[in-house]
């Protein structure tokens, strides 16, 4: 969860909600908590790779599981592209579109090679990257509080923001929370998943919320909502000038950490869907030496490396948010069928739907179109096999 989102999501969210940014952050956290709790319950019951793809299939039927998997793969592939482009933007801001696309593609292929050699090595690299990112964030917040000039006079209540703006900010900030499901998608590779997964997800979410709240408060106090909303790199702008290069390096490293986890999660869901016949069977191959779905990992890496040459960062983030919220809506609907503890999945399902459809209209249209294409493909496949939609 702690990756490029914390460096990039607060500016567009502040443009939507003004000083209501903290309300948007709270709403995003509530939805994320419901999703995390739901994911933990379902992962304990179904400790298999695939996350909501497995849950939807088992609880709602084959179609809904497939749609969750399709949404996850499509949305997180877009997230991979967004993270790769973020790495390029922070490391080579003067190279232009072509040069940055080349750097983004190189980052994707390098991390795909790392994932290819096994989860344990990838997990170690992720721990190192997150540790560095947290140190940068802690240093930035400390410097802002002790060396900054607070902009309290600019904190007028909710300037230019209504309920729709706050909801849209929550949807944008949800992009920064997404990531806790990565634990669930690796269910088959986790030791003692029934005990480990339900504990790991809420703990990770709580720690992330504390970090995000501290960063949001520091940015609002230092810049005010207007300047925060207008800044392409608000954390680097808010800290003293001597610390700005460190923040920029930390942002690029955080994006690498996010990309590392994203490629890992997308490839596992792709593997699960291929194993069940929803994607080409060749993607279900497992490397006999490293024990990883190497065909799925290579295909995902190549697709993202090509995508960065044609996609836009803002469009990738908006589309990813819509698709991932759809994924979690299906997870919550699946948990609701367990017939016990229905309040949390009901709140999570409602929150996912509301946040998805208050995102920018272009994201809603594009996301809906891609999901419709996936649904049509499933229907055609079902008819060709002589089955009936479930």
Phi, psi and omega in degrees: 000318182279100182210219184293338182302320182292336178272338189244334191280336186290328181295305178296329178293321178292327176297326181279320190249351184062223179285000170281012181305318182293329175293317176299320178297319179296318179296316178299322180293322178297313179296318179296321178297315178299316180296320181294316179297317178298314180298321180295316179299314183289323180294326177293325180280324182234078183281063180235153177298139176131340177059228185295341172300316178288315183298314180297320179296317184285325187260329187245339182125165186301318184298315185290325174297316178298316182296322176297314179296318178298315179297320180295311182297315180294313183293317182283336172295319175296323177296321176302315179297319180297317181292320179296319179292329176293318176304312182295320182296324181277331183269334183216067184294339183261005186280339184088175188298315184295312180296319179293323177298322179295318178295318179299315179297319179297321178296317179298312183294323179294317180287331174297319177297322177295314178298327182301332185269006171122153184296320186299318179293320177295320180297321178297315179298322179296318179299319179295315182295316180295323178298314178297317180299317179296321177297319178296315180296317180297317178296322180294312180297318179298316180295322179295315183292325187259340183238356183273174177244099187303142181256047185301327181295339182267004181269056175294149187291119172050054182295121176069013185242134171242189180304321180296319179296320180292319178295321178294322176298319178298320178296320178291320179289336177300329177303325181283337178276329187304135181151337181294335179290347180301327178295317181292323181291345178257026188306323183284349184249008181257135176289135178049060187298328182297330179263322188286313187296312180298336177275320187291319186295306180297323179297315179298319181295316181297316179297320180294319180298320178299315180297313183295320180297318179297317179295316182297316180296317180298316181294318179295318180293322185278317187257331191081157186296325183293310180293323178298316180293334182269351187271124176290336181224071191296323182292321177292328178287326186282330184279163173303152187301327181291338181266347185301316178300324178295319179296318180297318178295321178296322178296317179296319179293322178296321178296323176297320178297318177296316181297321179301312181290323182295313179300321178298311182293317180297318181295326180290320177291322175300316177301314182296319180291324178291322179299329180266005175087006179276341175229166182309135184300334180300334181285352179268004180293141180244132179294124184293338182272313186261348178070028181242154177285081192291326178295317179298317180297317181294318180295315179300315179299316180293317180300315180294320179299325177285321184297325183297341179281345187237349186258162177252141186300311182295318178296322179296319180293315181297315179296318180299317180299316181297313183293320182288324175296325175297317178304312181288331175300318178292323177298317179293320177297324178295316180294328180298330180285352178289344172073003173230143180061050186279345184298312183298310178296330177294316177295319180296317179297314179298316180297318180298316181295314181297312181295322180298317186270003170255004172292167178308144187303321181298323179292320179296316182294312181297315179297316178298322180295317180294319177296322179295321177299317178297318179296320179296319178298319179295318181297317179297315179299319180296319180292321180295328179276356178080012179270175177246140179303140179246000000 
